[in-house]
Amino acid sequence: MKHLTKANRTTVDMTTGNLFWKIILFALPVMATTAMQLLYVTIDLMTVHYGDSADSMGAIASNNALINLIVVVFTGVSLGVNVILSEAKGANNPEKAEKIMHTSLLFALISGVGVGVLGFFISDDLLRMMGTEAHYLEKATLYLRIYFTGLPFLMLYNYAAQMLRAQGDSRTPFFILMISGIINVAFDCLFVFPLKMGVAGVALATIMSEGVSCVLSILALAKGRRAYVRFSFKKLRIDRASLHEMLRVGLPAGLQGFFFSLPNVFIQSSLYTIDPGNVNLENGATASANIEGYYHTMVDAICTSVMTFVAANAGAKKAENIKKVFLYGLFWGSAACAIIALLTAFLNRPLLSLFVSHEESLAAGRDRLYIIGFLYFFELTMHLTGALLRGLRHSSIPMWTTLLFCTVMRIVLILTVFPLEFFHTVSWLYALFPITWIMTSLSNGVAILILVPKSIRRIRDAASEEKKQAELAKESA
């Protein structure tokens, strides 16, 4: 890999060189970063499981689907920042990139504070709406309220991380989260074991570590030696054109995440109806869901890389690289899915045992893990096709296909088919995931066949026109 020199070990040139290796080298720190974020929840669960009670573990776990549902809309918009900032860098337009950076950070702060305040006051109502078990409710509400107070930190970090990646730096966000992760573990242990603070302790540890990651990421944007553009408090203002562009690309991605997460609330509520009061069934599902989160980090990191590389090459008007980037992403994603299948087949019990020990919980977790883990390739194709479309600014297409199949179809099946005696089982409930992944992938594939050739022609035409203008200017000179 001779293309990696001392000058570019931190940032990656996404438009030249051996893109096959650059994509995975860019994706690995993204993967590690997301895994580190998941460790917050995993460590919270394990700490209260051993240091407090199983009820505390269930209370924290009952928040997962709801937190993802609320936060994903606003963090999804940060993908729009990634796309337009990558384009600006590819087109060598630092003035535009600077406006995008400062506008998006201010938007992240305002939206984080607004959602955090609202969420704090309606936490109890939200948990009751999603059918949280009564014996979890008090602790779950306490955890959620504390979590919402730290939401501005989480928003700012996620936006800053996307901006660093858009500039070709996927390593710094990982190192930042590694530091904050160590802080999270230390305060988890302090608050839960000696101080006996239970769910309040792990929630406080989480927002403290998020605060650290927020400050460090802002400093990285301001002080980065090889940054394309730098953050400055003096330039912190909303540029309407940049905000409009960011929302036009990013809001569909945020809504797509919302549509993708919304049925998970229904699925979690439906699980309670299979065997009401069976804590082992619920804990097994929670354990499996936590493992799946780490599976998702592998696939999502590769898809994020594909989206970033596609946007950068579109901005640089290098149409010939776009197909290559997608195919390379498919290769690396397929390799990740093969690893996921092997982990599911041979290490399901050790992995589940990290979270639960009861045999019934282990069996319940294994049933879900088999369905998800062995069919994860279809989630890859769904996200990868969406990443290609989003990188080319066709962000609304994956939003609508996700709404149709991952939201409407899942909810309709839960309300109509799942209550029937034959289908009222854990296996049929979780089968909704791969069924809807396949349908969404096929729909995105049709959109790609129609829209991507047009986008590539438009990029090639723009490159030809730019070349022609340069030649005319040279002749005039």
N, C-alpha and C positions, 0 to 999 in steps of 0.2 A: 504494500500500500504506500507507494512512493509519493502519492499526491499529498500526504499529510506531512507538512513541514513544521518547523519550529514557529513559524509566523502564524500558522492557522490552527494550532492545536486546540485553542479555545473556541474559535468560531469556524464554521464550515462554509465554504463557497458552494452553494447549492445549485449552481448552473454550469459548472465546468468539472472536468476530471472524471474519475471513476465513480459514478453515481450509485452503482450496485453496492459498493462497500460504504459509501458515505451515508446512504439511507439507514443502514443498520447501526453504524457508528453514531449517527445522530439520534436514532431511536433508543438506544440502550440507556443513556442518561435520562431520557423522558420516562422510560419504563421504570427505572430505579426511583425516580422522583415520585411518580404516582404510587408505587409500592410503598414508599416511605410515608405518604399521606395516609394510605390504608392502615399502616402500622399504628397510627394514632388510635383508630377504632379498635384494632385487634388488641393492642396493649391495654386499652381501656377495659375491654371485655375480660381479658385474662386476669387483669389486676383485681377487678371487683369480684370475679368468680372465686379467686383464691383468697382475697383479702376481705371480702364482705359477705356476699350471698349470691345464690343462683337467681333470686328475684332481682337483684341489682343488675346482673348480667342481662336478664330478660328485659328490664326497663330500658337499658341503653340500646339493646338490639331492636326494640320496638320503635325506636326513633329513626333507624337507618333509612327506611324507604321514604319517610316524610322529609327528612333533611335533604336527601338527594333530590326529591321532587321540587322543593322550594329553591334550593341553591343552583340547581343545574340550569335554570333559565338564564340567570345572570352570568354564571361562569361560561355558559355556552356562547354568550355574546363575545367573550374574549377570543373565541376562535375567529370571529370576524376581524378582530384587531390583528391576529396572526396573519390572516390572508392579505389584508390591505397593506400592512407594514412590510410583509415579505415582497409584495409587488413593488412597493416604493423602493425598497432596497435593490431589487432586481433591475428596476428602471433607473437606478442611481438618482433618486429624487430625495435628498436629505431634508429639504424644507417641508415636504409633505409628510415624511416620516416623523419629523419632530412634532408637527401639529397633531398627528394621530396619537403619538405617545402621550402627550400632556392632556389631550381631550379624554382619552380612554381611562387614564388614571383618575381624573377628577370624576368621571362617570362611575367608576368602580367604587370610589369613596361614597358618593351620594347614594347610589343604589344599595350599597352595603349597610349604611346607617339606616336608610328608610326601611328596608326589609327586616333588619335586625330589631328595630323598635317595634314594628308591627308584629313580628313573630313572637317577641317577648310577651306581649299582652294577650295574644290569642293561642298560646301554646297548648293550654288545657283543652280548648275547643277543637283545635286541629287533631289532637290525639284521640279525643272522643269520637270525632267524625270518622276516623279511620278504624274505629272498633278496637282500640287498645284495651287489653284485659284490665279489669278493675283493680286487680292486685298489683299491677305494674304502674297504674296511672300516676300516683303521687310522685314516685321517684322519676318516672319518665318525664313528667312535666318539669320537675326541678332541673334535670339534665338539659332539656331542650331550651329552657329559659336562659340558662347560663351560656349554652352554646350560641344562642342568637346574639348575645352581647359581644361575642368575638367575630361576628360575621364580617364587619368591615375589614378586619385583618386578613381574613380568608380571601375576600374579593380582591383586595389590593395585591396580595401575593399571586393569585392566579393570573391576573391581568399582566403583572410584571413578568411572570414566568413566560407567558405567551410572547411578550415583546422581546425578551432575551432570545427565545427560540427563533422568532422571525428574523433576528439579526444573525442567525447561524450559531448561537450559543445555547446548547442544550445541557451543558455540564454545570454551569453555575446554579441553576435552580435545584439540581440534585444536591450539590454541596451545601446549599442553604438549608434544605430540608433535613439533611443528615445532622447538621448542628441542632436545628430545632427539635428533631426527633429525639436526640439524646436528652435535651431539656425536658421533653414530654415524659420520657421514661422515668427520669429522676424525680420529677414532681408527682407523677402517678404513684410511685412507691412511697414518697414522703406523705402525701395527703391520705392515701388509703390505709397503709399499714400502721405507722406510728400515730398519725393524727385521727384515724378512723372517720374520715369525712365521706366515705362511700362514693355515690354517684356525683355528688357535688365536687368532690376532690378531683375525679378524673376529668370532669367538665372544665374545671379551672385550669388543670394542667394542659388541657388541649388548647384553650384560648391563649394561655401564656406562650406556648410554643408557636402558635400561629402569629402572635404579635412579634416574636423574634424573627420569624421567616419574612414577615411583611417589611420590617425595618431593613433587614439585610438585602432583600430584593430591590428595594428603592435605592439603597446605597450602590448596589451593583449597576443599576441603570444610570446613576449619576457619576460613578467613578470608574466604570469599566474602561480598561486601557484600549481595547480593540472594538469598542462599541461603535456602531454606525452613526447613531445619534445618542445624545445624553440627556438625562432628566435634569431640569432646573426648576426650583420652586417659583422663580420669577416668571417662568413661561407657563405656569399652570393655569390654563383657562380653557373654556369650551369653544372650539372652532365648529361652527354649525355644519359646514360642508363635511368635515372629518367625522363628526358625530353621525350625520345622516348616512354616510358611506359605511361606517362601522356597523350601524344598526341594520342597514339594508343587507349586509352580508352575514352579520353575526346573530341578529334576532331570530331568523329562521333556524339557525343552529341551536339557539337556546330553546326555542319552542319545540324543536325536534327532540332535544333532551327531555323536555317536560313531557311530551307525548310518549316518549319511550319509558319514562319513569312512572307516569300516572297509573298504568295498569298494575304495576308492582304493588301499589297500595291495595288494590282490589285482590290481587293474588294473595297477599299476606293476610288480608281479612278473610278470604275464602278458606285459607288453611285452618283458621280457628274453627270453621264449621265442620271439618271432617271428623275431628275427635275433640269436642269442646273440653277445655281444661287439661288436655294432655300436654304438660310442660315439656316432656321428652320429645314429642313430635315437633314442637315449636323450636326448641333448642337445637335439634338436629338440622332443621331448615336454616336456622341462623348460622350454624357452623358451616354448612355447605355454602351459603351465600357469601360468607367472608372469604372462603377459599376461591370462589368464583370471581370475587373482586380482584384477586391477584392474577387470575387467568386473564381477566379483562385488561389488566395493565399491559400485558404483552401485546395483545392485539391492538389496543387503543394507541399505544406509543408508535407502532408501525403506521397506523392510519393517520395519526397526527403528522408524522414525518412526510408521508406521501402528500398530504394536503399542503404542507409548508413548501415542499420542493416544487410541487405543481404551480403554486402561486408565484414563487420566485422565478421560475422559468417562463411563466406567462408574462410577468413584468419585464423580464429580460428579452422577451420575444424570441425565445428558443423553443419553438413548437416541437422540434424533433425530439426533445427530451421528455415530453409529457407522457407519451406512451411507454417509454422506457421506465420512467418513475413508477407508473402504475404496475407494470409487470414485475419490476423488482420488488415492489411492496407486496404483491401477491405471493411471490416466492418466499420472502421472509415471513409473511403472515402464515403461510401454509406450514412452514417449519415450526413456528410457534404453536400452531394447532396440534401438530404431531407430538410436541413435548407435553402439551396439555392432556392429550389422550393417554400418553404413557403415565403421567402422574396420576390421572384418574384411575387407571387400571391397576397400578401396582402400589401406589402410596395413599390410597383413599383413607384407609383406617388410621395410619400415623398422622395424616394431616387433620382429619376430623378430631382425633384425640387431643389435639392442641386446645380444642374448645370445649369438648364434652367427653364424658366417660361412661355414661349409662349406655347399655347395649341397645336399648330402644332408640335413643338419640343417635347413636352411631349408624344404626340401620336406616333411620329416616334421612339422615344426612347423606348416606351412600346412595339411596334411591334417587335423590335429587341430583347429586353430583354425577351419576352415570348419564342421566338424560342430558345434562348441560355439557359435561366435559367431552363426551364422545361425539357430540354434534356441533362443537364450537366453530368449525369451519364455516358454517352458515352465518354465524354472527360476524365472522371476519369479512365475508363477502358483502354483507349488508353495510358494515361500517366503511369498508374500503371503497366501495362504489360511491357511497355518500361523500367520502373524503375527496375523491377525484372531482365530483360535481361541485363541491364547495370550493375547492382550490381554483376552479375556473369560474367562480361566482354564480353558479347555478344552485345557490344555497336553498332555494325554496322547494326544489324537487325532492331531495331526501326528507325535508320536513313534511311534505304532503304524503309521501309514501309511508313514513313512520306513523303519521296520524291515522291513515287508513287501516294499516295492517297491525301495527304494534299497539295502537290504542283502541280504535273502534272495534276491530275484529276480536281482540282479546277480551274486551269488556263484554261484547255481545255474547261470545262463547261462554264466559263466566256466568252471565245472567240467564242464559237459555239452555245450554248443553250441560254445563258442569253440575247443576242441581239434580239432573237425572241420576238415578241410582247407579247405573252401570259406569257413568263417567265421574261419579263423586269420589274420586280417589286421588292420592298424592301424585301418582304417575301421570294421570290425565291432566291434572292441574299444571304440572311442570312441562308437559308436552306442548303447552301453548307457546313456550319460548321458541323452540326450533321451527315449529310450523309457521309462525309469523316472521321469523328471520328469513326463511326461504322465500316467502311471498314478497317481502320488502326488497330482498336482493334481486329478484326477477324484475320487479318494477323499476328499480334503479338501473338495472342493466339495459332495459328498453330505452330509458331516458338517455343513457350514455351513447347508445347507437345513433340516436337522433341528434343530440346536442353537441357532443364532443367534437365530431368532425367539423361542424360549423365554427366552433370556437377555435380550433386549430387553423382553419382557413383564415379566420379573422386575424389571428396572431401573425400568420405568415404574410398576409397582405400588409399589415402594419409594419412588419420588419422590412419588407420590400420597399415600401414608401419611405421609411426612414433612411434606408440605404441610398435610395434615389436622391433624396434631399441632401444627404451628405455629399454625394458626388457632385451635385449641382453647386453646392456651396464651395467645394474644392476647386471646381472649374472657374467659378466667379472670382475666387481669391487669386 
